[in-house]
Amino acid sequence: MEYLTGLAVVIGLLPLNRFALQWGDQQPTNALGIVSVMMFMNAVIVLVYAGVMKPEGDATIFILGVFTALMINMMYKLKSLLGVK
């Protein structure tokens, strides 16, 4: 159950990244700023979520779920940036 709780952070990450990628398509000259904002907001979402939802006791499985969510998020961004359908 802790794994799924950690994995649930992807629900907050994907809409933010979808918005940032669409913003980047509209204003490609601001790409570095958009990437910086996306990284900062992803970090804030993950750290707040992990701090609030962290289970009592050993949190190894929870952290594994959070890392899996981050990998899913990265795959989504790469897929969008490379134009893979």
Short mmCIF file of the C-alpha atoms (twelve columns), coordinates in Angstrom:
data_MODEL
# 
_entry.id   MODEL 
# 
loop_
_atom_site.group_PDB 
_atom_site.id 
_atom_site.type_symbol 
_atom_site.label_atom_id 
_atom_site.label_alt_id 
_atom_site.label_comp_id 
_atom_site.label_asym_id 
_atom_site.label_seq_id 
_atom_site.Cartn_x 
_atom_site.Cartn_y 
_atom_site.Cartn_z 
_atom_site.pdbx_PDB_model_num 
ATOM 1  C CA . MET A 1  0.000  0.000  0.000   1 
ATOM 2  C CA . GLU A 2  2.881  2.386  0.702   1 
ATOM 3  C CA . TYR A 3  4.147  1.862  -2.837  1 
ATOM 4  C CA . LEU A 4  0.832  3.015  -4.327  1 
ATOM 5  C CA . THR A 5  0.742  5.971  -1.945  1 
ATOM 6  C CA . GLY A 6  4.189  7.022  -3.172  1 
ATOM 7  C CA . LEU A 7  3.240  6.425  -6.784  1 
ATOM 8  C CA . ALA A 8  0.180  8.665  -6.432  1 
ATOM 9  C CA . VAL A 9  2.400  11.784 -6.578  1 
ATOM 10 C CA . VAL A 10 2.341  11.360 -10.355 1 
ATOM 11 C CA . ILE A 11 -1.248 12.671 -10.249 1 
ATOM 12 C CA . GLY A 12 0.112  16.080 -9.295  1 
ATOM 13 C CA . LEU A 13 3.161  16.009 -11.540 1 
ATOM 14 C CA . LEU A 14 1.660  15.155 -14.921 1 
ATOM 15 C CA . PRO A 15 -0.804 18.087 -15.224 1 
ATOM 16 C CA . LEU A 16 1.918  20.563 -14.241 1 
ATOM 17 C CA . ASN A 17 4.297  19.178 -16.829 1 
ATOM 18 C CA . ARG A 18 1.607  19.074 -19.508 1 
ATOM 19 C CA . PHE A 19 0.951  22.775 -18.851 1 
ATOM 20 C CA . ALA A 20 4.677  23.636 -18.939 1 
ATOM 21 C CA . LEU A 21 5.223  21.730 -22.189 1 
ATOM 22 C CA . GLN A 22 2.295  23.511 -23.838 1 
ATOM 23 C CA . TRP A 23 3.650  26.820 -22.556 1 
ATOM 24 C CA . GLY A 24 7.026  25.946 -24.098 1 
ATOM 25 C CA . ASP A 25 5.394  25.234 -27.455 1 
ATOM 26 C CA . GLN A 26 3.788  28.692 -27.420 1 
ATOM 27 C CA . GLN A 27 6.900  30.596 -26.290 1 
ATOM 28 C CA . PRO A 28 10.015 28.657 -27.349 1 
ATOM 29 C CA . THR A 29 12.284 31.648 -26.627 1 
ATOM 30 C CA . ASN A 30 11.584 31.236 -22.896 1 
ATOM 31 C CA . ALA A 31 12.558 27.564 -22.842 1 
ATOM 32 C CA . LEU A 32 15.250 27.813 -20.154 1 
ATOM 33 C CA . GLY A 33 12.956 29.700 -17.806 1 
ATOM 34 C CA . ILE A 34 10.143 27.242 -18.401 1 
ATOM 35 C CA . VAL A 35 12.430 24.304 -17.632 1 
ATOM 36 C CA . SER A 36 13.622 26.015 -14.449 1 
ATOM 37 C CA . VAL A 37 10.059 26.667 -13.287 1 
ATOM 38 C CA . MET A 38 9.078  23.076 -14.123 1 
ATOM 39 C CA . MET A 39 12.004 21.641 -12.133 1 
ATOM 40 C CA . PHE A 40 11.296 23.899 -9.155  1 
ATOM 41 C CA . MET A 41 7.579  23.104 -9.096  1 
ATOM 42 C CA . ASN A 42 8.228  19.358 -9.481  1 
ATOM 43 C CA . ALA A 43 10.606 19.507 -6.522  1 
ATOM 44 C CA . VAL A 44 8.080  21.418 -4.429  1 
ATOM 45 C CA . ILE A 45 5.277  18.969 -5.267  1 
ATOM 46 C CA . VAL A 46 7.400  15.892 -4.509  1 
ATOM 47 C CA . LEU A 47 8.879  17.254 -1.273  1 
ATOM 48 C CA . VAL A 48 5.550  18.489 0.098   1 
ATOM 49 C CA . TYR A 49 3.781  15.279 -0.886  1 
ATOM 50 C CA . ALA A 50 6.523  13.100 0.592   1 
ATOM 51 C CA . GLY A 51 6.544  15.128 3.798   1 
ATOM 52 C CA . VAL A 52 2.776  14.983 4.232   1 
ATOM 53 C CA . MET A 53 2.143  11.387 3.139   1 
ATOM 54 C CA . LYS A 54 5.268  9.705  4.564   1 
ATOM 55 C CA . PRO A 55 4.239  6.567  6.448   1 
ATOM 56 C CA . GLU A 56 5.358  5.896  9.984   1 
ATOM 57 C CA . GLY A 57 8.205  3.459  10.382  1 
ATOM 58 C CA . ASP A 58 10.287 2.238  7.453   1 
ATOM 59 C CA . ALA A 59 9.529  4.351  4.378   1 
ATOM 60 C CA . THR A 60 11.665 2.447  1.863   1 
ATOM 61 C CA . ILE A 61 8.718  1.133  -0.164  1 
ATOM 62 C CA . PHE A 62 7.056  4.572  -0.128  1 
ATOM 63 C CA . ILE A 63 10.235 6.208  -1.450  1 
ATOM 64 C CA . LEU A 64 10.449 3.527  -4.146  1 
ATOM 65 C CA . GLY A 65 6.915  4.500  -5.220  1 
ATOM 66 C CA . VAL A 66 7.912  8.193  -5.338  1 
ATOM 67 C CA . PHE A 67 10.978 7.340  -7.454  1 
ATOM 68 C CA . THR A 68 8.791  5.291  -9.809  1 
ATOM 69 C CA . ALA A 69 6.453  8.283  -10.155 1 
ATOM 70 C CA . LEU A 70 9.431  10.493 -11.015 1 
ATOM 71 C CA . MET A 71 10.560 8.015  -13.681 1 
ATOM 72 C CA . ILE A 72 7.042  7.900  -15.172 1 
ATOM 73 C CA . ASN A 73 7.063  11.699 -15.191 1 
ATOM 74 C CA . MET A 74 10.436 11.802 -16.959 1 
ATOM 75 C CA . MET A 75 9.259  9.286  -19.565 1 
ATOM 76 C CA . TYR A 76 6.182  11.444 -20.206 1 
ATOM 77 C CA . LYS A 77 8.328  14.556 -20.675 1 
ATOM 78 C CA . LEU A 78 10.787 12.808 -22.987 1 
ATOM 79 C CA . LYS A 79 7.947  11.299 -25.007 1 
ATOM 80 C CA . SER A 80 6.376  14.737 -25.385 1 
ATOM 81 C CA . LEU A 81 9.631  16.478 -26.261 1 
ATOM 82 C CA . LEU A 82 10.639 13.848 -28.822 1 
ATOM 83 C CA . GLY A 83 7.179  13.841 -30.404 1 
ATOM 84 C CA . VAL A 84 6.593  10.110 -29.964 1 
ATOM 85 C CA . LYS A 85 2.924  9.161  -30.160 1 
# 
